[in-house]
Amino acid sequence: MAVPINVGEDRIIYVVDIGMGSPFRGTGIDTDEMTRIITYKYNKEKRNRIGAARQKVNMQIDGTCMKFFKTRFTSAAGKATLETACREADKEMSEIDSSLHVTPNFFEVRVASLTSGNMFDQMKEQLSVQVHEKVLARIQKVIENQRNEDGTFKPMSNKSRTALLTMLEKVREINILGDTSVEATIEKFKNQITEGTLIPLRDEILAYIEDVQGADALDILDAPTAPITAAEAKEDEEYKAKPLVLTEAEKLHIDDLLGS
């Protein structure tokens, strides 16, 4: 198929592969079928510092990359942002242990080369879903803050409206395909937020995600968070670019990135 006219076929994007030192390196001993004792290579203070360095990179990954299954893609601007973040994190890592590093690799891809089969259409769909999910998570938080004890809602404050509009501008960064339909969606969201129609907007986004991904998409509003486990740490070693599982406190950093 040909590249749609709303996406420039000469556009260059980059596959993102970032290897990062893990705070969870160590050894484990099974004491019985239900218990495993883990001895970490680093103490808690160093593990926290390693985790903080990783999180700075993961914040930028979340804010500048679109996800396509387990692969992340970014634009030239996103690549520059990630390179800066990785240099800073690499310095912090090496100060903890000379064997720890943050190593970014970027592989150039021309949009025109993505036209085999239905890969391009799938990428566009995932990009659109990712934009909708990011907006949904933020407006749901604002709606909950507006809710009174009796179930009625307070008017949206100017501060909340400004924060949401700022968030939408940052969400543009993951439109690495330069898809004008995504730009139009963002502009439509901005108009609805300016008019203060958050609940209809939330319902509209939920309907879109459910239509694309099925009923399980509704879980996005209630998805639990949990500390990373030993099993997740092992997976992290196998795919180091995957963001850490975040606690609620850590999510505030991403909120800052997207506009608080």
N, C-alpha and C positions, 0 to 999 in steps of 0.2 A: 504494500500500500504506500501511497505517497504521504509525505509529511503534511499535515493540515496547514492551511494558509495562516492560521492564528499562532503557529509556532515556527520560528525561523530555523530552516534546515541547516544553516551554516553555524548555528549556535554550538559552542563547545561546553560540555559539562565534564565533571570529573568523578570517577569512582573513588570513594574515600576508604582508606584502610589505615587505621592508627593503632600501632602496638604500644601498650602502656604497661609499665611495671605494676604488679599487683600486690596489695597489702596482705593477701591471703596465702602467700607461699609458705610452705611448711611441710610437716609430716604428720601422719595420722596412724593411730593404733586402735584396732577394734578390740574392746574389752569383752564384748559379748555380741550377740546378734542384733541388739538394739542400741548399743552405745559405742561411740567412737571418740577417742581423745585426740585432739589436734594440738600440735605444738607449732606455733608460728615462728617464722624466721625473725620477725621484727616485733618489738614490744608495742603496747597499745599506742603510745605517743607517736611512734614512727608510723604505725599503720594509719593513724588518723591523718598524719601529714601527707602520706601517700594518697589516701583517699581524697583529701582536699585538692591535691594537685590534679588527680584524675577528674574530679568533679568540675574543675574549671574548664577542662577540655570538653567534657560531656555536655556542659551547658552550651558551648558553642556548637557542638555537633547537633544538639537538639534545635538550636535556633537558626542554623544555616543549611541543614541537609534535608533532603527528602528521602524517605525510606522506600525501597522497593524490595519486599521480602526482607532478607537479612543484609542486603547491600544498601549502602548510603551513597547518594550522589549530591554534589554541590556545584555551585557556579564558580566563576573565576574570583568574584568578590568573596564568596564563602571560603574558597581555598586560601586566599590571603589571610582571612581572619583566623582560620584554623592553623595555619603555619605560625602565626604570631603566638596563638595560645599554646601550641605545642612547644615552641622554643622556650617560653616562660616555664611551662610545666616540666620540661626536660631539665632545666637548670635546677628547679626545686627538687626534682627526683634525685639528680646526681649528687646534690648536697646531702641527701639522706644516706645514699649508698651509691658508690661509683658504678655499681652493676645495674642500677635502675635507669631506664631511659624512656622517653616518649618519642616514638619514631613514626612520623606521618609518611604515607605513600599515596600519591594521587595518580590515577591513570586516565588519560585524556580520552574522551569519547565524543564523537561528533553526532549530533542529533540525527543527521541524515542516515547514520549507520544503524539506527534503532528500528528500522522499518520492516525487519524480517518478522513474519508471523504477526502475532497480535501483541508483541512486547510493548510497542509504543503506546497502544491504547490502554494497556494495563498500567503503564507508568503514569499516564495522564489521570486515570481513575484513582490510583493510590495517592497521587499528589492532591487531587481534589478532596479525597477523604481526609487526608492529613490536615489540610487547611480547615476543614469543617470541624474536625475533632479538637484542634487547638482552640478555635473560637468557642466551641461548645463548653469546654472545660472552664474557660474564664467567665463566660456570661452566666453559667450556672452558679458559680461562686458569688457573683454580684447579686443574682436573684435571691439566693439564700440569705445574703446579708440584708436584703430589702424586706424580707418576710417579717411581719409582726407576729406576736404570740397568738393573736386571734385568727391568723391565716391571711390577713390582708397584707398589702404591700405598700411600703413607703416609696415616694418618688425617687428615681435614681439621682444621686448627687452629681454635681458637676465634676467632682474629683473622680468618681467612678466612670463617668462618661469619657472624660479625658484619658483615663488609664486604658479603657477599652479601645479607644481610637488609636492610641499609641501602640497598643498590642497589635492591632491590625496592620499598622505600617511595618512592624517587625516581622509579622507573618509573611509579608511579601517576599522576604528573603529566601523562603524555601520554594518559591515559584521559579525554580532554576530552569525550567523549560521555557520560561517567558510566555506562558500560555495566556492569551488575552481573555479567555473565558474565566480563568481563575482571577485575573485582575478585575474583571467585571463583577465577580462574586464578592470580592473584598469591598469594592465600591458600594455594592448593594448592602452589605453588612454595615458599612459605615453610615449609610443613610438611615437604616433602621435604628441603629444605636443613637444617632443624633436625634431621631424622633422619639426615642425612649421606649421602643416596642420590643423589650427583651424577651418576654415570655413567648409571643408569637414567633420571634426569631429562633429561640431555643427549640420550639416544637418543629419548626421548619427544618432546622439542621438535623434533629433527631430523625425526622421522617426521611430525609435524604440518606443519612448513614444507614438506617434500617433497610431502606430500599436497595442500597448497594451491597451491604454486608450481611443482612439478615437480622433476625430478632436479637441475636447475641450482642449487637451493637449497642443496645440499651444499657449494657453493663458498664459502659464508659462512665456513667454518672456515679456508680457505686463501687468502682474498682478499688480493692483494698491495697494498701501498701505494707511492706514488711522489710525488715533488715535482710541483707544479703545472707544466704546460707552457704554452707560448705559446698553443696552441690552446685549452687549458682556461681560460686567462685571458680569451680572447675570449668564450667561453661565459659566463664569470663576469660580464662586462660586460652580456651580454644577460639574465642572470637572477641578479641580485646577491644574492638571498636564499639561493642555493645554497651550502652549506658548502664550505670549501676542501678539496681533497684533502690528507689529513693524513699527515705522517711519523709514525713510531712514537713519537718524542719528543713530538710534539704531541698524540698520542692520550692521553698520560698526563694531560693537562688534562681531557679528557672523563672519564677514569677517576676523577679527583678529584671531578668534578661528580656522578658516579653512586655515589661511595663507594669509596675505595681499600682 
